[in-house]
Amino acid sequence: MENTLYYGDNLDILRKYIPDDFVDFIYLDPPFNSKANYNILYKEPSGNFSDAQITAFEDTWHWAEKAETTFKEIIDIASANVVDMMRAFRSFIGNNDMMAYLTMMCIRLIELKRVLKDTGSIYLHCDPTASHYLKIMMDTIFDKKNFRNEIVWHYRTGNISKNQFQRKHDIILFYSKSEKNVFNPQEIKEYYSQIYGPHFKPSFKGRKHNEDELGEYRMTFADDVWDISAVFTLSKEHLDYPTQKPLKLLERIISASSNEGDIVLDPFCGCGTSIMESQRLNRNWIGIDITHLAINIIKLRLKGMFDSEPKKDYKVVGEPEDLSSAIELANQNRYQFQWWATSLINARPYGDKKKGKDTGIDGFVYFGDKEGNKNLEFKKGIVSVKSGKVSPKDIRELGQVLDRENAEIGIFITLQEPTRDMVTEAVSKGFYRSQILGKDYPRIQILTIEDLLKGTKPQIPYQISTFKKAGPNEAEQLNLTKDNE
């Protein structure tokens, strides 16, 4: 099987591409219906997608025509016990935001059960907002006899609540499709100081124990309460992605319920932590997300951590492959177009798209250079993407952004062919001299989407991936790629 990223509504993708009894393991971290407006990176809706998926970008759900239509579909196609459950939910919950959220989840869980092998397992990541409803739903769809664990993931963050205990855990519901599920018990370190206090000295005769920088420990098997650190701003793996989960969490989940060579599916893959761990643990994988921002970040992570390239090491389905489909995406949603366009040059998208705020920056590229005998330094390039009419004014404005941001190079990506005056304006900005390579690079470079689809790359020195490489000895390394000339 070829590893694949799908862009689109996961319900449509599951029905169109994923056959029955095909995947060995499913992890999903869907929106929680928390009413939080924290997904600001990708809250612009697209006309082709379902109402539920669109409002999910703000993690707020509403009972509207699409929810009613989906509810009716569940009544028409689902088993009798699932129909009874959904009718019961609606009778006491009513036609409100929570019912819209549960309707969206139900239709997708039915499809996820269909594609899961009899030996497979599913881990549903949720929080107290809806975990009680989702557990009833999972009991009904997957059968309560196939319930395995309610895992409590405990983590620490810095905020303090004034009128309640701090909420510092998520729930992960672990179900199998049958009693034949794969399961590999996970050994973890158990530190004596955490159990018996900091001054305890182990004296267990015949028991094996070891010592590392945190103290003496013994190996034991993990239970259903996991203390694993969340991804903090200063974490090495932090990506500025609001729903990011730690690699260590996904390592334990995937290792426990799949084997090498198995197929792992994540239908809400976000920034792709499950994909990274599946790749590292030698699993095959399928990832689905409804934003090009997420697909772009995953591609960058795969490049930075494993030097993997789309069309060579994995497929990407749903992205534009020619000029006409690129124009169609731009007409549907200009932000989705921008995020896709930045991915064509391995740029990191700039996600601050608040209404009314335009910084002139749609992405960043980073490269290494040095001055004189200095060590390698980070240098920054600005990416600007335009999907509509363009003129010399756009080039002048990009030049002003370069000056404001102290950036060395600007990449201007356009759907339209640049005019002669635009080219002249770009040339007038001069060149950046790379000391490490002894070469000159145009400070402003204009690239059309058609050029990029044909394989043209921007002219920059050693490009630096913004994501860490995988492996215990590589966390601090930079991934350098020589200029594309």
Secondary structure, DSSP 8 states (H G I E B T S, - for coil): ---EEEES-HHHHHHHH--TT-EEEEEE-----------GGG----TTS-HHHHHGGGT-----HHHHHHHHHHHHHS-HHHHHHHHHHHHHH-SSHHHHHHHHHHHHHHHHHHHEEEEEEEEEEE-TTTHHHHHHHHHHHHTGGGEEEEEEEE---S---SSS----EEEEEEEESSTT------EEEEEHHHHH-TT-----TT---EEETTEEEEEEE--SEEE-----TTSTT--S-TT---HHHHHHHHHHH--TT-EEEETT-TT-HHHHHHHHTT-EEEEEES-HHHHHHHHHHHHHHH---BTTTBEEESS--SHHHHHHHHHH-HHHHHHHHHHTTT-EE-----TT---S-SEEEEEEE-STT---EEEEEEEEEE-S---HHHHHHHHHHHHHHT-SEEEEEESS---HHHHHHHHTT-EEEETTTTEEEESEEEEEHHHHHTT-----SEEE-SS--SSTT-TT---EE----
